[in-house]
Amino acid sequence: MEARKRNARPRKYASAAERQAAYRDRYAVIEIRLVKETADTLDRLASDLDTSRNEVVNSLINFALLNRNWFTLGLFGKRLPRAED
């Protein structure tokens, strides 16, 4: 047991609070509004794939960013209504 402690990897974070702060700094939180049917589809995919809706959304976004030049081709689909400024 002593040898294990001596050869242990050094701690990356001094405390759990420091580790949590690093996690929060590493990831962005974005709020979005979706058409109800789209949210239902995400939930169904998550259930069928036995994963979280967050994982499904991340996978879909990564796929979309890798497979389309959004800067050149622009957006598609119907836009959600916006309040006038």
Sequence and secondary structure as in RCSB ss.txt:
>XXXX:A:sequence
MEARKRNARPRKYASAAERQAAYRDRYAVIEIRLVKETADTLDRLASDLDTSRNEVVNSLINFALLNRNWFTLGL
FGKRLPRAED
>XXXX:A:secstr
 HHHHHTS   SSSSHHHHHHHHHHHS        HHHHHHHHHHHHHHTS HHHHHHHHHHHHHHS  HHHH  
 S        
